[in-house]
Amino acid sequence: MSDIVGKLYVSDKELTVRWSCSRATIWRWSKEGLIPKPYKIGGSTRWKLSEILDYESKLKHHDEEWPRDE
C-alpha cells in the first residue's frame, strides 16, 4: 500500500495499488457509481482520501464485498 500519511487526495494509480486492480477498473467503477466520485484539480483527477477511507470502512462494517473486476 502506498504511503498515505499527510495526503488529502489520491490518484487512480494509487487506488490501483491500494485495491489491486487496473486503472480501467477504477474508471469503470467510478462511471458506474460504485466508488466515490473523483475531483478535478487543475489538469488532474483525484479522489478525496477521506472519502476513500470512509468507503472502505463502510464496506468492512457492512460485510460487503469489493466491486468485482469482470
Contact map, one row per residue, 1 for C-alpha under 8 A:
1110000000000000110000000000000000000000000000000000000000000000000000
1111000000000100110000000000000000000000000000000000000000000000000000
1111100000000000000000000000000000000000000000000000000000000000000000
0111111000000000000000000000000000000000000000000000000000000000000000
0011111000000000000000000000000000000000000000000000000000000000000000
0001111100000000000000000000000000000000000000000000000000000000000000
0001111111000000000000000000000000000000000000001000000000000000000000
0000011111000000000000000000000000000000000000011100000000000000000000
0000001111100000000000000000000000000000000001111000000000000000000000
0000001111110110000000000000000000000000000001111000000000000000000000
0000000011111110000000000000000000000000000011100000000000000000000000
0000000001111111000000100110000000000000000011100000000000000000000000
0000000000111111100000100000000000000000000000000000000000000000000000
0100000001111111110000000000000000000000000000000000000000000000000000
0000000001111111111100000100000000000000000000000000000000000000000000
0000000000011111111111100100000000000000000000000000000000000000000000
1100000000001111111110000000000000000000000000000000000000000000000000
1100000000000111111100000000000000000000000000000000000000000000000000
0000000000000011111110000000000000000000000000000000000000000000000000
0000000000000011111111000000000000000000000000000000000000000000000000
0000000000000001101111101100000000000000000000000000000000000000000010
0000000000000001000111111100000000000000000000000000000000000000000000
0000000000011001000011111110000000000000000000000000000000000000000000
0000000000000000000001111111000000000000000000000000000000000000000000
0000000000000000000011111111100000000000000000000000000000000000000010
0000000000010011000011111111110000000000000000000000000000000000000000
0000000000010000000000111111111000000000000000000000000000000000000000
0000000000000000000000011111111100000000000000000000000000000000000000
0000000000000000000000001111111111100000000000000000000000000000001000
0000000000000000000000000111111111111100000000000000000000000000000000
0000000000000000000000000011111111000000000000000000000000000000000000
0000000000000000000000000001111111000000000000000000000000000000000000
0000000000000000000000000000111111111000000000000000000000000000000000
0000000000000000000000000000111111110000000000000000000000000000001000
0000000000000000000000000000110011111000000000000001001000000000000000
0000000000000000000000000000010011111100000000100011001000000000000000
0000000000000000000000000000010010111110000000100000000000000000000000
0000000000000000000000000000010000011111000011110000000000000000000000
0000000000000000000000000000000000001111100011110000000000000000000000
0000000000000000000000000000000000000111111111000000000000000000000000
0000000000000000000000000000000000000011111111000000000000000000000000
0000000000000000000000000000000000000001111100000000000000000000000000
0000000000000000000000000000000000000001111110000000000000000000000000
0000000000000000000000000000000000000001111111000000000000000000000000
0000000000110000000000000000000000000111101111100000000000000000000000
0000000011110000000000000000000000000111100111110000000000000000000000
0000000011110000000000000000000000011110000011111011000000000000000000
0000000111000000000000000000000000000110000001111111000000000000000000
0000001111000000000000000000000000000000000000111111100000000000000000
0000000100000000000000000000000000000000000000011111110000000000000000
0000000000000000000000000000000000010000000000111111111000000000000000
0000000000000000000000000000000000110000000000111111111100000000000000
0000000000000000000000000000000000000000000000001111111110000000000000
0000000000000000000000000000000000000000000000000111111111000000000000
0000000000000000000000000000000000110000000000000011111111100000000000
0000000000000000000000000000000000000000000000000001111111110000000000
0000000000000000000000000000000000000000000000000000111111111000000000
0000000000000000000000000000000000000000000000000000011111111100000000
0000000000000000000000000000000000000000000000000000001111111111110000
0000000000000000000000000000000000000000000000000000000111111111000000
0000000000000000000000000000000000000000000000000000000011111111000000
0000000000000000000000000000000000000000000000000000000001111111000000
0000000000000000000000000000000000000000000000000000000000111111100000
0000000000000000000000000000000000000000000000000000000000111111110000
0000000000000000000000000000000000000000000000000000000000100011111000
0000000000000000000000000000000000000000000000000000000000100001111100
0000000000000000000000000000100001000000000000000000000000000000111110
0000000000000000000000000000000000000000000000000000000000000000011111
0000000000000000000010001000000000000000000000000000000000000000001111
0000000000000000000000000000000000000000000000000000000000000000000111
